[in-house]
Amino acid sequence: MFINQSIKKQITTLIIFLGIVQAGFSQSYQGDLYQDLEFNKTYIIYKGEKIDLGPMALFIDGQLSNDEAAKYEFVYNSVNEASKHLTYGTEEAPMVLYIAPWVYWIDDPDDPEIRLPDRVGGSPIGLEINCEWLKFQGLSDNPEHVILASNRGQTMGSKGNFTMFRINGDGISAENITFGNYCNIDLVYPLNPKLNREKRGSAIVQAQLVFSNGDKVVVRNSRFISRLNLGPFWGSERTLFDGCHFEMTDDALNGSAVYLNCTFDFYSSKPFYRTDGTGSVFLNCDITSYTRGNQYFAKANGTIAVIDTRFSAENLEYLGWRDIPALETRYYQSNVNLNGSPVLISKNNPDATVDISKKPLLNAYRFDYNNAVIYNTFNLLRGNDNWDPMGIRPLVEQVEKETGIDYSSIPTQLIIKPTQQKLETGKDSLILETTVNRFGNFEVESEAINWQVSDEFMSFVKLQDNQDGKCLVIPTNNENETKEVIVTASTLSGLESATVLYIAPSLLNPPTFKKHPTISKPKEGKLHLDYDLDMTFEDQSIISWYRCKNANGDEPIEIAVSRFDSPLKTYQLSEGDIGYYIMASIAPKHLRCIPGEVKSVVYKKAISAKEVKVNSKILIPNLENMSGKYQPKILPGFWSLDSYAPEDTKEFNWEADNSQDPWYYGEGINGAAGVKGFVQNTKGARMRYTPVGNGFGDMKISFVALPSKTAGQGFSSARMQYMDIGIKMDTKIVNGYALRLIRTTKYSDAIDFVLMKYENGAASAISQPVSASCYRPNCKISVEIKGNKLMAHAENTEDYFTQHDTSEVVKVVDMEVEITPNSYGGISFQHTGTVRSGATLIKDLKIEWF
């Protein structure tokens, strides 16, 4: 007989010998093991309860050897082997895996083979399980005793975001289990230190736990341990986490779950990427934030409710839902504290937060009964089949009977459709419709809807309540400018939502030309587009400039454009214009019309060298007006913009997309929010400039970089995501030198700077890497060649925190290496990272030839 005997917690070290005499082996734990477990061939006894083993009840003990486990039916020593013998369960009689304390590796950590996605666009999976109503039952009250483990992540043991489990089926549940991906954190197992294992690396990479496609998922007293992309039953429908613990950085949590009595460690600012449908709910939770500065919940949109939840943090300055909450989204909170004091989440965006502490809507989440707080999981999770995982339905129905108040079918979401619509006064109208959902995306009939706009918007729209959850919007804007109007809907219970409408005045015809456009003779090195429009409004015409082959305007290449309703009437000539005919096109427009028919005009002769007045040794491109169109041709004096997948990134299976413009000028996001510059619009965005001339000497490039990432990691992952700044380049053959900024698996808050040599498009390192933490917003970077020296400098004048010793990660980069000089003069930017939250905004670009 094999017996685990109960011991007191105050005993810090104890060895319990567990043996099956007949089998001739013994087993031991060290540490605080205090749950009774007894195994006797055909059954186990756990906490005094006898459990017969059989097709629906398998016993798993990692201490058993293969031979020992093979002696007994329904007994295994690994979750992987047991998963081959599952029988579909039912809600009344689930399939149960009874798991003894141990560390169970779902994926062999010692296997050197790199894990690959099992399907195109998918993730590498450790173990896929297909079973309805399957339960993982840990045989210890302490979930740290039963660990299901893996230690692979993106670029660390896998290509793709490694995921430990994919579990297909309804009714999945787990109790007393730790689901852990120890790619970036150490596995410590006090019961048996021999099972400890060091992390693969310090860089925080995507290391996921569980994909699930099922409904009615319940996890109790369990732990989810990883960092980036935690993935606790991602994809599940109605999901309850009861008394669980989560540790994560960004993009981590299940976005459609109820978290009851749970604890969280937030190691970065956005634990959700987004929430889905009716979103996620926190009930009576404790959240410890290790973030410095601002702590948010999510990167993208979605509903969240936070009730009776306590935050603790040492370095937190602000608590918000998102960095910039969508104007139409509403979030709900009640009784939220930060370090013991009440806090309003997103206080800088107060319209986003609905405090329901004194509203009937609070009953959807919790209510008081007989001096006790009842967390209303029945209302939240019942769906249409009265699912009641916490067993409180009888109590809820009793309270309803006593009070006459509905506690079991209270909706938690109000949605208005459509939103982000533009309406023209005197022409358009719009019917706004509402949808009301109970938690879990179950639509119900709504109570009466109250429609309103604030006083500042009342002169721009008329609202007509149809008394059926719908509202007719009639635009009444008699001013000249289009107005952003927010229409809100609410219910007496406390639900709120909004829609954002852009109300234009009645549009007028585009203005006509009183004087048709002409291009005047160059003056001080500039061309000027002359025209006169028949209007009293400010000119917002859209003007674009082109270089053309001849005076007919053939083979035009766009070189400069209007942006932000500011007509680009003047064009600065440069060396690249010499020999070309310059064309301007204009679409006449003011603020109360759509653009009119485009008129084009070509300057009467090709540009000569004497008409160019700029210093040919210095180029400070006007990024605000520089064209961002796809333009792959390599021509002297031209910017070439395209998307390109370098050969050294091909193993990550992506292709360049030139179906859209690769760059845009505008405002960045996250770390680049509020700043305008040139930003990558597609993965692989490349930008090259080919100067006019045949031979060039020394060069320097300088610019300011604002990566969207703010923690110093620069790029979304370490899958050969980098930005190369090329100097002294033959832009056609792609020969020359470059500074590479690359995210590696070494650090999660620093990148490597490496000097590179390009030969026929292939890049190779010519320096040792320098790891630096300065690649954060407002990083000043320069790359320079003097004679046979290639030098690079990077620093950040903004204050930021880093815990690295400067011997391993520096704050200021100064690099130098000897090179073989060449006569090229081109420059390039090649970005292989993902865009938007992984992009880098470039501004203040300056190129010098000496």
N, C-alpha and C positions, 0 to 999 in steps of 0.2 A: 504494500500500500504506500502511496505517495501522499504525504501530508505537509501542508504549509500551516504552521501553528501561529496563533495570534500572539503578538508581542506588543508591549507598551511603547508609545511614541518616545518616551524619555530615554529609552535604550537606544543609543546612537549606533552601536555596531553589534551585530549578532549574526552568526552563521547558522542557518537552519539546514540541516541535512535531510534531504528528501530522497527516499530510495524505494525502489521496487526490488525486494530481495530476490524474488524469483528471476528477475531479468538481469540481476547482477550489475546494477549501476546505481549511482547516487547523484544528487543534484544539490545545489546550494544557492541561496541568495545572501547578499550582505545588505545591511541597512534597515530601514524602517518599513518592514513588511507586516501588516497587521490585519489582513483579511484571511479568514479560514477558507481553505480549498483542499478538497480531498478527491483523489482519483482512484477508481477501482474497476479498471478494465471496461466495464459496460456502462458506467455511470460516473458522475461527479457529484460531490456535495459542496455547495457553495452557500455560505452563511446559514448552514443548517438545512438547506433545502436540497433534496435529492433530485438530480436531473438526469433522466435516462438519455443515453446517447442513441442516435439513430439517424435516418436520412435527413431529418429536419433539425437535428441538434448535433453539430460536430464540435469536437474538442481540439484545440490547438495549443501545443506547448512547445516553445522554441528550444527547451532544454533537451528534448528527446532527439536522439540520433535517428537517422533514416531507418535503421534496422529496428530500433525500439518502437518507433511509431508504427511500423508496418505490422507489428504483432497484434495490433488492436484495430478492430473495425471502427470506423468513424473517428479515428484519432490521427492527427497530423502534426507536423512540426513547423509548418509554414502556412501563411495565409494564401500564398500562391497555389500550393498543392491542394489545400482545402477548397479553393474556389473552383477546382475542376470537378467537384462532387456536389454541387449545389442542386437543390430542388426548389422550384418556385414555391414560395409561401403564400399565405393569405393574410388579410388583416387580423383575423382571429387566431391564426396559427402561423406565425412567421417562420422563415428559415433563419436559424440562429447559429452564429459562430461564437462559441465560448472560448475566449482567448486568455490564457494564463499570462502572468507578468513575464515580460521579456522584450527584447528589441527585435522586431520582425522587419527584415529588409525586403520591401516589395520589389525593389530593383537592386541587383547586386552591386554594391559600391566598389568592389574590387575588379569588376569587369572593365577592362580598358576600352572596350568598344564604345564608340560615340553613338548615342541614341538618336534616331532620325524620326521625323514625323511619319505616322502610319497612313497618312492620306495627304493629298495636295492641299496646301493651305492649313493643315492641321498642326497638332502638337505631338511630340513624342510622348507615348503613354507607357507607364510602368506596368500596369495591369488593368485589363478591361474585364468587367464583370457584368453579366446579363442575368438578372434575377429580380423577380417581383417579391416585395415584402421580405427583404433581407435585413438582418440585424447583426451588428458587430457588438458583442457583449464582452467588455473587459472584466476580468475577474479580480478586481481590486477597486476599492472606493477611491483610490488615488489614481487619476488617469495618467500620471507620470510613470506608473509602473508598467503600463501596456502601451508600447510605442510601435506604430506602423510607420516605417521610415523609408526615405529615399534621400539622396544627396546629389542630385543633378539639377542643372538649370541651364538657361540659355548661354551657350558657349562654354559652359563648364560641365562637360560630360554629355552634352546634347547639342544638336542643331535645332533650334526651336525652343519654345517655352515648355520645358519638361513638366509633365503632369503625372503625379503618382498613380491616381486612379481615374478611370472612366467607368461610372456605374450606371447602368441602364435599367430602369424599372421604378415603379411606384413603391411607396411605403418603405424606403430605405431608412434605417435608424442606426444610431450608435450610442453607446453609453460606456463611460469610464475608459475612453480611448484617447491617446495622443496621436494626431495625424501630423507628422513632421517632415519637412524637407530641410535637411541639414546641409544644404549646399553652402550657405553663407553664415551659419551659426554652428557652434559646437554641440554635439550630442553628449549630454552628461547623464549617466544612468547610475545613481548611487547604489541601487540594489546589487549591481555587479559592475564595478568599474572597468572590468575587462571588455565590456560592451560599449564603453565610451568611444567616440570617434570625432576627430577634428574636422572642421569644415573644409570644403574644397578650396575656398578662397574668400578674401575679405570683400571683394567687389560685389555689390548687391545686384544680382541678376534675377530674371524671371524664373522663379522656382515654385511651381504650383502643386496643389494637393489633390483636389477632387472635382471632376466634372460630373454632373448629374442631370438627367433629363426627366426626373420623376416628380410626382406630386406626393404630398403628405410625407415630407422628410422631417425627422425628429432627431436631434442630437442633444444628449444630456451629459453633463459633467465631463466634458471632453475638452481637449486642447487642440488648437490649430496653430502650428508653429512654422513660420518661414519668414520671409521679408517681402520682397517685391512680388506682386501677383499671388497673394496667398491662395486664393481659390477654394474657400470652404463650401463645397457643394454648389459650385457655379452652375447655373442653368436650371436649377430645381424650381418648382412652382411653390406651392404653399410649404414653407419651411420654418421650423421652430428650432432655435438654439436656446436651450435651458441650462443656465448655470455653467456656461462654457467660457473658455479663455482664448483670446486671439492675440497674436503678435504679428505685426506687419508694417510695411512701408506703404507705398502707393498702389493704387489699382488692385485692391486686395479683397475686399469684403463681398459677400453675396448681396446683390442689390435688390432682392425681393424676399426678405426674410424678417422674422420677428426675433429680436435678441432680448431674451428675458433673463434678468439676474446675471448678466454676463460681465466679464472684465476684459479690458482691451489695453494693449500697449501700442500707442501710435508712435512710430519711429520716423514718420515724415508727414507732410502736410495734407495729403489727400488719399485717405484709405479706400474710398470708392472711386472708380472711374466714373460711373454713373449709377443711378438706380433705375429700375425698370418698372413700368406699369404703376401700380399703387405704391411701389417703393419699399423702403425698409423702416422698421420701427425699433427704437431702443426703449426698453422698459426696465427701470430700476437697475441701471448699469453703472459701472465705474470705469472711467476712461483715464488712463495716465498718458499724457502727451509729453514726448521727449523732443518735440519740435521747438525750434527757436523762431521767434517772431510770430508768424500767423499760422494758426491751425484751421484748416478747412475740413469739410467732410468729403467733397467730391470735386473732380475736374469738370465733369460735364453735367447735364441737366438731370432732373428726376426728383421725386418726392421723398422726403425724410421727415419722420416725427421722432422727437426726443422727449421722453417723459421721465420724470423723477431720476435724473441722471446727473452724476457728479464727475466733474473734470478736476484733475490735479496736474499741475505743471509748474516748473521752476522758471522757464524762460519764455513763457507765452505772452505775447502782446495783444493778440486779437483772436477771437473765435468766430468763424463764419461758416456759412453753408458752402459757398464757392467764392473764388476771388471776385468775380463779377456775376452775381445771380441774375438769371434771365428775368426780365421784367414781368413775364406772364406766370412765373412759377411762385407757388406759395409753400412754405414749410411750416411745420407745427411744433410747438414746444410747450412744456409746462414743468415748472420746478426744476430748472437747470442751474447748477452751481459750478463755479470755477474757484478752486481753492477755498471753498466754504462760503463764498459770496454769490448771490444771485447774478446771473449774466443773461443778457439778451443776445442770442446768436445773430450774427450779421447786423449789429447795431448801426453800422454805416449804411446799410440798405434796409431800413426798417420796414418797408412795404413787403419785403420778402418773408418776414416772420410773422406768424399769427400765434400770439400767446393765448392758448385755450384754457388757461387755468380756471377761468370763471365762465366758461362756455359749456353748453350741453355736449359739445363734441368730445370733451374730455372723457365722457362715459364710454366712448368707443375704445378707449385704451385702458382706463382704470376707473374704479369707483370705490367708495367707502361703504362698508357694511359691517355692522356690529363692532365698530371701532377697529376694523381691520381693512387694509387696502387689498382690493381684488384686482389683479391685472387681467384685463378682459380678453384673454387669448381665444375664448370661444367666439366672441364677436369677430375677431380679426381673422381667424382661421377656419371658420365653420364652412365657408363656401356654400354650395348648394346641397351638400350631403351631411351637414351637421358634424363635421370632423371636430373632435374635442380632445386633443392630445394631453391637455392638462386636467381633464376630468372635472371641469367646473360647470358644465352645462346645467346640472340639477340646481346648483346654487344660483346661477344667473336666472334661471326660470323662476326660482323661488322669490328672488328679489323683484323680478318683473311682476309677479303675482301680488306681492305685498305693496308695491309702490305704484303700479299701473304705468310704469315708465319702461320704454323699450331699451333693453341693454344688449340685445343679441343680433340686431340687424342694422347697426348704425354705419352709414357709409363714411369713408375716410378720404375720398378724393372727389374734387369737382374740376372738370375740364371744360374749357371754352374752345370751340372751333368755329371758324378758322382763326389764325393769328398771323401777324406780320403781313397784313393786307394793305394795299394802297387803294384809296377811294378818291374819286374826283367829284367835287361839289357840282351839283346840277346834273350829274350824269349817272353816278353809281349809287347803289345802296347795298346793304349787306345784312343777311340774316345770321346772327350769332346763335349757335346751339350749344347746349350744355349736356355733358354726360356725367352721371354720378355713379361712382363705383364703391362697393364694399371692398375691403382689403382682399387682395388676391385677384383683382380685376373682374369682379362680378358686378355687372351693371344692374342698377335698381332704379325705380322711379324716384324722382327727386321731390323734396319738399319745395315750397315756393322759393323762387329765385329773386333776389333783389339786385337790379342792375343800376350802376351808377358810374358817373365820371366826376372827377374832382372839379372844383369851381374854375380852375384855370383852363379846363378843356370844354366847358359848357357851351361856349360860343362857336365851337368847331364841329360839334355833332349833336344830333337830336336822337334820343333813345326812345323807342316805342316798345314797351313790354307786352309781349303777346300772351302772357299769363300761362304759358305752356312750357316754360324752360327756354323759350326762344326770345330773341330781342332783335328788332329791326333797327339798324343804324343808318341814319340819313346824314350825310356830310353837309355841313353848313359853314365851311371856311370861306369867309369873304376877304381874307387878307391875301397877301401875295405869296407868302411862303408856305410850303407844306409843313404841317404840324404833326408831331408825334403825339398820339392820344392813347391813353390807357383806359380801357373800359374794364371795370371789375364786376364780378358776380359773386354773390355771397348767399348763404342760407342762415336762418335763425340759429341753427345748431353751431355754426362757426366755420363751416367750410368756405373757402375763398379760392378764387382764380382770377385771371386777368387775360386780356388779349391786347396786343399792341397793334394799333392801326395808324397808318400814315394818311392823313386827311389833306388832300391837295385842294386848292381853290379850283374853280372851273378853268380848264386849260384853254389857252388861247392858241391861235395859229402861230407857227414859228415865224419869227420876223423875216421880212424880205430885205434884200440888199438895196439900200439907197446908193451905195457905191460898191461895185463888184470888187472882189478881192484881187489885189495885185501885190507882187513882192518888189519892194523898193531896192534900189541899188545899195550894195553893202556899204555900211558906214561904221567905222571903227571896228571892223571885223564881224559885223552882225547884219543879218537879214531881218527885215521887218515886213510883216504881213499887214497891208493896209486894206481896210474895208470900213463900211459904215452901214449899220443896221437901222431899219425903221422901227424904233421902239423907244420906250422911256425907261425900260428896266436896265439893271446892270447886266452887262454882257457875260454870259456863261457858255459861250460857243466852244465846241470841241474841236481843237486844232491838232493836227498831226503833221510832222515834217518827214520828208523822204529824200533819199538820194536816188537819182534815176539815171538811166543810161543815156537819155537824149532829151531834147526839148519837148518831145511828145509825152514824156512821163513814163516811158517803158521801163519795165523791170524795176519797179520801186522797192526800196528796202526802208522800212520805218526806222527812224533814228531818234525821234523825240516826240513826246505827246503831252497834251493837257491833262492835268489831274485836279480833282477837288474843285471843279467848277471855275477854274482859273484859266482863261484862254492863254495859250503860249504864243503870243504874237511875235516874239523876237526869238531868233535862232542864232546861237553863237557858232560861227564858222571855225573849223579846225582843219588840220592837215588832211584828215580823212575825206574832206569834202572836195579836195582839189581834183579836178577833172570830171566831177559829177555835176549833173543838173539838179538843183534843189527844188522840190515840189512841196507845197503846203496844201492841205485839205482842211476845209472848215465846214462843220455842221452848225448852222446858226441856232442859237438857243438862249433862252433866259429862264428864270426860275419858274415861269408859269406856262411852259410849253415843253413838248418833247422835241428832240433835235430835228431840225429841218433837213432838207435834201443837201447832200454833201456837194460842195463846189471845190474844185481843185485848180491850182494855178502853178505853173512852172516858171522859175526865174529864167530869163531869156537866153542866158549863156552859161557855159560851164564855169565853175569856180576856179579862179587862178590863184597861184601861190601868193601873189602880192595882196590879195583880198583877205588873207588869213592873218590875223594880228596876235593870236595867242602864242604863248611860249611853248614851243614844241617839246621842251624838255620836262615840262610839268603837265600832268593831266589830273584835274580834280573833277571827275564826272558829276554832272548834275543829276544825281540819282532820282530826284523827285520827278524829273521830266524825261528820264531815259526810258526808251522803249523796253518793255519786258517780253516782247513777243518771241516766239520760237524763231530762231534765225541761225541755221547751222553753218552758213557759208563762212569760210575763213578768207577775209579780205583785208588788206591794209587799211587801217583807220577805222575798222568796224569792231563792234562788240558782237560776239557770237554766243548765242544763248541756246542751250539744248539740255536734254536729259541724257545721261550716259552712265552705264554700269561698268566700272572698271573690272578688268580681269581678276584682280585680287579679291573681288567681292562675289564672284560668280558661284562659289560653293554655297552661298546663302540663298540661291534660287530666286532671284528677282530680276525683273527686266525693266529697262528704262521706258518711260511713258512719254512720248512726244505728241500725244494727242491733245495736250493742253500746254499753255505757256508755262515754261519751267520756273520763272521768277515773277514776283510781283513787288511793286512798291506800295507800302502801306504800313499800318500799325501791326506790331507783333503781338504775341500773347504771352501770358505768364511772366517770365522774367523780362520780356521785351514789351510788355503792355505799356501803352502810353507813349511809345517812341515809334517814329516812322523811319523806314529804311528799305533796303532791298532784301527780300526774304525768299527762301526756296519755296516753290509751289508744288514741286514733284520730287520724289525720291530720285537721287542721282543728278540733281540740278547742277549744271555746269555753266560757267561764265568765263569767256576768254576775250582778251583784247589783243589785237595784232597792230603794232605801231607801223607808221609809214617809214620806210628806210631799209637799208641793207645791212647795216652793221651797228651794233650797240655795245657800249662799254658797261660801266657800273650802273646799278639800279637800286631803287628802294621802293617798297610798298608799305604803306601804313594805313590802318583803319581801326575802327572801334567795333567790337563784336558784342552783341547782346543775345546770348543763347536763351532760348525759352526755358531750359532747365536752369534752376537756381542753386543747386547744391554742389556745383562744380563738376558734375558728371558729363555735361555738355551734350550728350547724345542719348537716344532712347535705350540703346543696349550696346553690348560689346561685340556685335556681329559685323565686324569690319565697318563700323560706322565712324566716319572721319570727315574732316574737311582739310583738303590740301590747298595751300596758297602757293601757286606756281610763280616763279620768277626766272627771268632770262630764259623764256620758253620759246621754242619753235612751236607755235600753237597748232600747226597743221600736222606735223609728224609727232608732236608731243614729246619733245626732247627738252631737257633743262633741269631745273632744281625746284625744290618745294619745301615748305614747312608743313608737316602733317600734324594735325590735332586729332587725336584718336581716343575713344573710350576703350579701355582694356578691362580685363577681369581682375586687375590688381586692386582697384579702389572704386568705391561707390561715390566718392566726392572729389575726385581728381581725375585728370586725363593725362596722357603722355604727349609730349612735344617731341617730334622726331624730324631730323633733317633728311631729305630724300633726294635721290637722283632719278630723273625720268629718262628712259631710253626707249624710243619707239613705243611710247605709251605705257611701258611697264615701269613701275616705281620700285625702288629698293632703298633701304635705309643706309645712310652714310654717316650716322652718328648714333651714339647710345641714346636711349630715350631719357627724357627728363620728366618726372612726374610732378605736376603742379596743380594747385588748387585755385588758381586765379581765373580759370575760364568760366566766369560768371558774368552777369550783366555788367556792361561797361568795361570790358577787357580791352586794353590798348595793346595792339599787336603790330610789330614791324618786322619785315624781312628785307635783308639788304645783302648785296654782293659788292665787295670792294676787292678788285684784283682777283686773287685766288682764294678769297675768304667768303664763305657764306655764313651770315650771322642772323640770328633771330632774337627778338626781345618781346616779352609779354609781361604785363603787370595789370593789376586792378587797384585803382585808387579808392574804391569803395570799401567800407568796413565790412568784414564778414568773419564768421567764426570757423576755425578749423582746429581739430584736435591732433593733427599730425605734427611730428617732429620735423623740423626743416631739413634734417639730413635725409629724410625719405621722400617728403613731399614739399616742394618749395613754393613760395608765394610769388616770387619774381623769376622769370625765365630769362637767362642769358646764355645763348649757345653760339658756338663758332666751330667751323670745320673747314679744312682746306679742300678746294675743288679745282677742277680743270676749267679755266675760263672758256666761254663761248661768245659768239657774236650775236646771239639772239636777243630780242627785246620784248617779247610778249609776256603777259601775265595771265593767270587763270585762278579760278575758284572751282573746286570740285567737292561737292557735298554728297556723301553717300548715306546719310542718316535719313530717318523718317522726317516728315514735315509736321507743321503745326506745333504740337508740344515738343517735338524734337528738333525744330528748326533753329537757325541762327540768323538774326537780323544784322545786316552790315550797313554801317554808316561812316561818314567822314573819310571816304576812300581817297587816297592820294597816291599817285604813281610818279616817280621821278627817274629821269635818265641823266646820267652825268657824263 
